[in-house]
Amino acid sequence: MLSRILIVATAIVLWASPIWAAEVEVLWLGHATVRFTSVEGKVIVVDPFLKKNPKTPAEYKDLKALGKVDLILVTHGHSDHTRDLVELASLTGAKIVGPYGYALNMISLGLIPGEKFVGMNKGGTVSPLGQGIKVHMVPAEHGSAVDYTMPGFTLEPNSLRLREGGVPVGYVVEFENGFKIYHSGDTAVFGDMALIREFYNPDLAMVCIGGHFTMDPVGAAYALKKLLKPKQVIPIHYGTYPVINRTPAELIEALGDSSIEVLEMKPGQTLAF
Ligand SMILES: [Zn+2]
């Protein structure tokens, strides 16, 4: 009897402790731009595109509204994923993780200080915020040209406006409490998404559904049901421009009787996990 009381008391203490109360916060800012706040308050921004992002709420057009940023993850060089990278990095002093070729380009052009950019490649894992948070770089099927008309860089006359930006990638971020989020970057559906599940088994997937440049709702539903199999999904990279005007409702329909929960967010909304 006493041991049963002790077990119950221990369970109550554990339940009430901060370890169990701690959550990961996800703020979606429209398109592929997301801010994660970790259990211990580390702030990670993925693909900063705010000032000219048609879906970013007005208050976040001022990059200072993001508050402190410890780390920026870049999925590829396209300007709708990197346009505010240089300014946000210099404003916050955040470290950056991105594809190695893209890192070299940005460093050699003097846009990002070398000591700030952790260049890596698919299959690698880094922990620039300490061992509590792991960042796994995973494949994506896409292109990655960098638009050098971006802020902070003046083009020489007749120079190439577009250059290769390294391989496009996605990320799985593993937080202090074990919660794992997959951010797809821009990608088509591809069979090796099954390996992302095998290796990392993400709890939450944030996947592009807009079509034209990436998976559409039918492709995303296939990826989710057959390959990634997360518990929950937040659709991203849709509705920003007319050419990618697909909807979460289409994703829900394509998922059919799947148990995967679709969390439709409004830009500027936060959810805790
Ligand atoms: Zn892209």
Boltz pocket constraint, residues with backbone or C-beta under 6 A from the ligand:
constraints:
  - pocket:
      binder: B
      contacts: [[A, 76], [A, 78], [A, 142], [A, 143], [A, 186], [A, 213]]
      max_distance: 6.0
